[in-house]
Amino acid sequence: MAVRVICFYQSGCMGCMEQTPINSEVGRKLSIKIEEIDAVKNPHLITQYGLKVTPTIVVLNNDVVVERLEGVVHSEPLEAILKKYL
């Protein structure tokens, strides 16, 4: 089971700036890497993942999207969601 977690953000997004330290904390706690990708610099990913807002966290299991979290997600709920796939 290959789990990948991506957080799409864009510069100047207040929610994205709030999400970044949460991702770092949860990543450290669960010993996983939460990739951060600038959606504006990767427009093909906006289409590929159907992004509508930033931040958006996408959890992939074997390259299939199993969770999509739009907006700021605080550490406890994010941790609980990710634990289901680890």
PyMOL commands that place a pseudoatom at each C-alpha (Angstrom):
pseudoatom trace, name=CA, resn=MET, resi=1, chain=A, elem=C, hetatm=0, pos=[0.000, 0.000, 0.000]
pseudoatom trace, name=CA, resn=ALA, resi=2, chain=A, elem=C, hetatm=0, pos=[1.715, 3.165, -1.226]
pseudoatom trace, name=CA, resn=VAL, resi=3, chain=A, elem=C, hetatm=0, pos=[0.248, 6.257, 0.414]
pseudoatom trace, name=CA, resn=ARG, resi=4, chain=A, elem=C, hetatm=0, pos=[1.080, 9.734, -0.884]
pseudoatom trace, name=CA, resn=VAL, resi=5, chain=A, elem=C, hetatm=0, pos=[-0.164, 12.985, 0.650]
pseudoatom trace, name=CA, resn=ILE, resi=6, chain=A, elem=C, hetatm=0, pos=[-0.106, 16.203, -1.388]
pseudoatom trace, name=CA, resn=CYS, resi=7, chain=A, elem=C, hetatm=0, pos=[-1.070, 19.669, -0.188]
pseudoatom trace, name=CA, resn=PHE, resi=8, chain=A, elem=C, hetatm=0, pos=[-1.770, 22.094, -3.024]
pseudoatom trace, name=CA, resn=TYR, resi=9, chain=A, elem=C, hetatm=0, pos=[-1.198, 25.760, -2.170]
pseudoatom trace, name=CA, resn=GLN, resi=10, chain=A, elem=C, hetatm=0, pos=[-0.642, 29.123, -3.803]
pseudoatom trace, name=CA, resn=SER, resi=11, chain=A, elem=C, hetatm=0, pos=[1.428, 32.140, -2.810]
pseudoatom trace, name=CA, resn=GLY, resi=12, chain=A, elem=C, hetatm=0, pos=[-0.387, 34.758, -0.754]
pseudoatom trace, name=CA, resn=CYS, resi=13, chain=A, elem=C, hetatm=0, pos=[-3.144, 32.356, 0.336]
pseudoatom trace, name=CA, resn=MET, resi=14, chain=A, elem=C, hetatm=0, pos=[-3.827, 32.953, 4.029]
pseudoatom trace, name=CA, resn=GLY, resi=15, chain=A, elem=C, hetatm=0, pos=[-5.317, 29.484, 4.524]
pseudoatom trace, name=CA, resn=CYS, resi=16, chain=A, elem=C, hetatm=0, pos=[-2.254, 27.947, 2.874]
pseudoatom trace, name=CA, resn=MET, resi=17, chain=A, elem=C, hetatm=0, pos=[0.036, 29.821, 5.248]
pseudoatom trace, name=CA, resn=GLU, resi=18, chain=A, elem=C, hetatm=0, pos=[-2.016, 28.452, 8.156]
pseudoatom trace, name=CA, resn=GLN, resi=19, chain=A, elem=C, hetatm=0, pos=[-1.949, 24.906, 6.742]
pseudoatom trace, name=CA, resn=THR, resi=20, chain=A, elem=C, hetatm=0, pos=[1.843, 24.671, 6.271]
pseudoatom trace, name=CA, resn=PRO, resi=21, chain=A, elem=C, hetatm=0, pos=[2.829, 24.393, 9.963]
pseudoatom trace, name=CA, resn=ILE, resi=22, chain=A, elem=C, hetatm=0, pos=[-0.066, 21.990, 10.573]
pseudoatom trace, name=CA, resn=ASN, resi=23, chain=A, elem=C, hetatm=0, pos=[1.247, 19.743, 7.776]
pseudoatom trace, name=CA, resn=SER, resi=24, chain=A, elem=C, hetatm=0, pos=[4.750, 19.881, 9.266]
pseudoatom trace, name=CA, resn=GLU, resi=25, chain=A, elem=C, hetatm=0, pos=[3.484, 18.940, 12.726]
pseudoatom trace, name=CA, resn=VAL, resi=26, chain=A, elem=C, hetatm=0, pos=[1.330, 16.051, 11.488]
pseudoatom trace, name=CA, resn=GLY, resi=27, chain=A, elem=C, hetatm=0, pos=[4.059, 14.829, 9.131]
pseudoatom trace, name=CA, resn=ARG, resi=28, chain=A, elem=C, hetatm=0, pos=[6.572, 14.735, 11.976]
pseudoatom trace, name=CA, resn=LYS, resi=29, chain=A, elem=C, hetatm=0, pos=[4.121, 13.043, 14.320]
pseudoatom trace, name=CA, resn=LEU, resi=30, chain=A, elem=C, hetatm=0, pos=[3.194, 10.310, 11.816]
pseudoatom trace, name=CA, resn=SER, resi=31, chain=A, elem=C, hetatm=0, pos=[6.659, 10.060, 10.222]
pseudoatom trace, name=CA, resn=ILE, resi=32, chain=A, elem=C, hetatm=0, pos=[5.327, 10.792, 6.736]
pseudoatom trace, name=CA, resn=LYS, resi=33, chain=A, elem=C, hetatm=0, pos=[6.086, 13.386, 4.119]
pseudoatom trace, name=CA, resn=ILE, resi=34, chain=A, elem=C, hetatm=0, pos=[3.290, 15.745, 3.133]
pseudoatom trace, name=CA, resn=GLU, resi=35, chain=A, elem=C, hetatm=0, pos=[4.309, 17.120, -0.253]
pseudoatom trace, name=CA, resn=GLU, resi=36, chain=A, elem=C, hetatm=0, pos=[3.533, 20.770, -0.886]
pseudoatom trace, name=CA, resn=ILE, resi=37, chain=A, elem=C, hetatm=0, pos=[2.911, 21.748, -4.503]
pseudoatom trace, name=CA, resn=ASP, resi=38, chain=A, elem=C, hetatm=0, pos=[2.223, 25.252, -5.811]
pseudoatom trace, name=CA, resn=ALA, resi=39, chain=A, elem=C, hetatm=0, pos=[-0.976, 24.773, -7.813]
pseudoatom trace, name=CA, resn=VAL, resi=40, chain=A, elem=C, hetatm=0, pos=[-0.481, 27.954, -9.858]
pseudoatom trace, name=CA, resn=LYS, resi=41, chain=A, elem=C, hetatm=0, pos=[2.947, 26.820, -11.063]
pseudoatom trace, name=CA, resn=ASN, resi=42, chain=A, elem=C, hetatm=0, pos=[1.516, 23.394, -11.967]
pseudoatom trace, name=CA, resn=PRO, resi=43, chain=A, elem=C, hetatm=0, pos=[-1.723, 24.159, -13.864]
pseudoatom trace, name=CA, resn=HIS, resi=44, chain=A, elem=C, hetatm=0, pos=[-1.918, 20.632, -15.293]
pseudoatom trace, name=CA, resn=LEU, resi=45, chain=A, elem=C, hetatm=0, pos=[-2.393, 19.364, -11.711]
pseudoatom trace, name=CA, resn=ILE, resi=46, chain=A, elem=C, hetatm=0, pos=[-5.316, 21.765, -11.182]
pseudoatom trace, name=CA, resn=THR, resi=47, chain=A, elem=C, hetatm=0, pos=[-7.092, 19.936, -13.993]
pseudoatom trace, name=CA, resn=GLN, resi=48, chain=A, elem=C, hetatm=0, pos=[-5.819, 16.480, -13.067]
pseudoatom trace, name=CA, resn=TYR, resi=49, chain=A, elem=C, hetatm=0, pos=[-7.041, 16.710, -9.466]
pseudoatom trace, name=CA, resn=GLY, resi=50, chain=A, elem=C, hetatm=0, pos=[-10.026, 19.008, -10.096]
pseudoatom trace, name=CA, resn=LEU, resi=51, chain=A, elem=C, hetatm=0, pos=[-8.765, 21.659, -7.700]
pseudoatom trace, name=CA, resn=LYS, resi=52, chain=A, elem=C, hetatm=0, pos=[-11.202, 24.428, -6.817]
pseudoatom trace, name=CA, resn=VAL, resi=53, chain=A, elem=C, hetatm=0, pos=[-9.634, 25.993, -3.714]
pseudoatom trace, name=CA, resn=THR, resi=54, chain=A, elem=C, hetatm=0, pos=[-6.341, 26.168, -1.888]
pseudoatom trace, name=CA, resn=PRO, resi=55, chain=A, elem=C, hetatm=0, pos=[-5.272, 24.677, 0.329]
pseudoatom trace, name=CA, resn=THR, resi=56, chain=A, elem=C, hetatm=0, pos=[-6.443, 21.284, -0.842]
pseudoatom trace, name=CA, resn=ILE, resi=57, chain=A, elem=C, hetatm=0, pos=[-4.968, 18.105, 0.598]
pseudoatom trace, name=CA, resn=VAL, resi=58, chain=A, elem=C, hetatm=0, pos=[-5.205, 14.994, -1.550]
pseudoatom trace, name=CA, resn=VAL, resi=59, chain=A, elem=C, hetatm=0, pos=[-4.492, 11.545, -0.131]
pseudoatom trace, name=CA, resn=LEU, resi=60, chain=A, elem=C, hetatm=0, pos=[-3.599, 8.920, -2.702]
pseudoatom trace, name=CA, resn=ASN, resi=61, chain=A, elem=C, hetatm=0, pos=[-3.433, 5.200, -2.093]
pseudoatom trace, name=CA, resn=ASN, resi=62, chain=A, elem=C, hetatm=0, pos=[-1.708, 3.336, -4.927]
pseudoatom trace, name=CA, resn=ASP, resi=63, chain=A, elem=C, hetatm=0, pos=[-2.165, 6.486, -7.091]
pseudoatom trace, name=CA, resn=VAL, resi=64, chain=A, elem=C, hetatm=0, pos=[-5.941, 6.568, -6.502]
pseudoatom trace, name=CA, resn=VAL, resi=65, chain=A, elem=C, hetatm=0, pos=[-7.454, 9.564, -4.694]
pseudoatom trace, name=CA, resn=VAL, resi=66, chain=A, elem=C, hetatm=0, pos=[-9.022, 8.243, -1.486]
pseudoatom trace, name=CA, resn=GLU, resi=67, chain=A, elem=C, hetatm=0, pos=[-9.487, 11.547, 0.373]
pseudoatom trace, name=CA, resn=ARG, resi=68, chain=A, elem=C, hetatm=0, pos=[-9.811, 15.196, -0.655]
pseudoatom trace, name=CA, resn=LEU, resi=69, chain=A, elem=C, hetatm=0, pos=[-9.755, 17.887, 2.007]
pseudoatom trace, name=CA, resn=GLU, resi=70, chain=A, elem=C, hetatm=0, pos=[-10.490, 21.458, 0.938]
pseudoatom trace, name=CA, resn=GLY, resi=71, chain=A, elem=C, hetatm=0, pos=[-9.629, 24.469, 3.075]
pseudoatom trace, name=CA, resn=VAL, resi=72, chain=A, elem=C, hetatm=0, pos=[-7.660, 24.506, 6.308]
pseudoatom trace, name=CA, resn=VAL, resi=73, chain=A, elem=C, hetatm=0, pos=[-7.653, 21.153, 8.109]
pseudoatom trace, name=CA, resn=HIS, resi=74, chain=A, elem=C, hetatm=0, pos=[-6.455, 21.267, 11.709]
pseudoatom trace, name=CA, resn=SER, resi=75, chain=A, elem=C, hetatm=0, pos=[-3.994, 18.737, 13.096]
pseudoatom trace, name=CA, resn=GLU, resi=76, chain=A, elem=C, hetatm=0, pos=[-6.321, 16.360, 14.973]
pseudoatom trace, name=CA, resn=PRO, resi=77, chain=A, elem=C, hetatm=0, pos=[-8.749, 15.669, 12.110]
pseudoatom trace, name=CA, resn=LEU, resi=78, chain=A, elem=C, hetatm=0, pos=[-5.902, 15.534, 9.564]
pseudoatom trace, name=CA, resn=GLU, resi=79, chain=A, elem=C, hetatm=0, pos=[-4.006, 13.058, 11.715]
pseudoatom trace, name=CA, resn=ALA, resi=80, chain=A, elem=C, hetatm=0, pos=[-7.103, 10.881, 12.171]
pseudoatom trace, name=CA, resn=ILE, resi=81, chain=A, elem=C, hetatm=0, pos=[-7.763, 10.793, 8.420]
pseudoatom trace, name=CA, resn=LEU, resi=82, chain=A, elem=C, hetatm=0, pos=[-4.164, 9.953, 7.527]
pseudoatom trace, name=CA, resn=LYS, resi=83, chain=A, elem=C, hetatm=0, pos=[-3.920, 7.181, 10.140]
pseudoatom trace, name=CA, resn=LYS, resi=84, chain=A, elem=C, hetatm=0, pos=[-6.602, 5.263, 8.223]
pseudoatom trace, name=CA, resn=TYR, resi=85, chain=A, elem=C, hetatm=0, pos=[-4.162, 4.810, 5.354]
pseudoatom trace, name=CA, resn=LEU, resi=86, chain=A, elem=C, hetatm=0, pos=[-0.881, 4.211, 7.169]
for i in range(1, 86): cmd.bond("trace and resi %d" % i, "trace and resi %d" % (i + 1))
show_as sticks, trace
zoom trace
